[in-house]
Amino acid sequence: MKAAPFAYHRPTSVADAVALLGEYGDDAKILAGGQSLVPMLAMRLTHFDNLIDISRVSELNNIDRVGDQVRIGAATPHAFVGLDDEVAESVPLLTLATPHIGHFQIRTRGTLGGAIAHADPAAEYAAVAIALGATIEATSARGVREIPATEFFTGLWETALASDEILTAVRFPVWSGRCGFAVQEFARRHGDFAIAGAVVGIQLDGGDRVTRCGIGLLGLGSTPLRATPAEAAALRQPVDAITPEEIGRLAVSELADIPTDLQGTSEYRARVGATMVARAWKQARTQATEGAIDA
Ligand code: FAD
C-alpha cells in the first residue's frame, strides 16, 4: 500500500518550520526520521495534507552540555545519541537505552525528538526522560515553552504539544556523584518494542543512603510511566534496606491500566515488569555502591 498524496515541505530553519505549522495547522505533520510516521502513512492509518520534513534543520541536530544539563536537539538521530561521548559521560542512561531501540537501520534514521513526540508507551527515550526528570522544549510562533517530561505524555501516542508546536530539544539533567544506571527489558524478538521494561537511576550519599532515584516503566500503561510508589519507598533510605524484588513489586503495585494484547495479558506484563525493575535496580545499585556493573 502507498501513502495518500501529500504536499512535502523541507524547511531549513526552525522559524520556517514553525511558520509552516502555523500556516497549515491540523492539516500538517512534522516528519523527522519517518520510522513511525511513514509506516502509518503507508498503511493509511493516518493522513496529513502537508508533511514538514525537519531533517535538514541543522539547528535541531546537536548535543551540548549546558551547565548541569545535556541539551539534545530534536532531530538528532538515535545512533548519534548512542555514540556521543558527552552523553555517555553525563547521561549514561541514554547510552544504555539506545541499543534497545529497534534495529541499527532504525536508529540511524529515527530521532530522539521523534521517539519522544511519538510517545509510544514502550519508547525507551521517553522512559529515560521521565526517570531522570528531563525538560522538553516546544517551539511555536509564540516562543519556546518548557514542559517537564512527567507532564508531557498525556495518553496513548498523545502529548502536551499543541498542533502549532515543534519539539525542538530535550534537556536531560546530569546526575553526578555516586550514581548507577541500568536498562532492562523483555521482548520476544530482538528489535521489537519491549513487552515490559524499566530504566533506573540511583544516586547515593557517602553512607549509601538513596538521595535521588528515578524508575521509568515501559509497556505497562498507555504512556511511559514513572514508578512513584517504588521511588518514594527507596528515597532517603539505606540502599540495602529494601530489596530489588520489593522495589519491583512496588513499581507495578498501583498501575491501573496495564494493557492486554497479543503479546500477553496485563497480569503477565505486570510480572515481567516487576522482574525488569528488580533486575535494573540491582544492576544500578551495584554500580552506585561499587562503581561496577553487575550484569
Ligand atoms: P517520525 O516517524 O518522523 O515521527 C513520529 C511522530 O512524531 C509523528 O507524529 C511526527 O509528527 C512526530 N514528530 C517527530 N519529530 C517531531 C518534532 N521534532 N516535533 C513534533 N513532532 C514530531 N522506538 C522505540 O522507542 N523503541 C523500540 O524498541 C522501537 N522499535 C521499533 C521497531 C521497528 C521495526 C520500527 C519500524 C520502529 C521502532 N521504533 C522504536 C520507533 C523508532 O524509534 C522511531 O524512530 C521513533 O518512534 C520516531 O522517531 P522518528 O524520528 O522516526 O519520527
Boltz pocket constraint, residues with backbone or C-beta under 6 A from the ligand:
constraints:
  - pocket:
      binder: B
      contacts: [[A, 29], [A, 30], [A, 31], [A, 32], [A, 33], [A, 34], [A, 35], [A, 36], [A, 37], [A, 38], [A, 54], [A, 74], [A, 75], [A, 100], [A, 101], [A, 102], [A, 103], [A, 106], [A, 109], [A, 110], [A, 111], [A, 112], [A, 113], [A, 114], [A, 115], [A, 117], [A, 118], [A, 120], [A, 122], [A, 123], [A, 124], [A, 125], [A, 161], [A, 165], [A, 166], [A, 167], [A, 168], [A, 191], [A, 192], [A, 193], [A, 194]]
      max_distance: 6.0
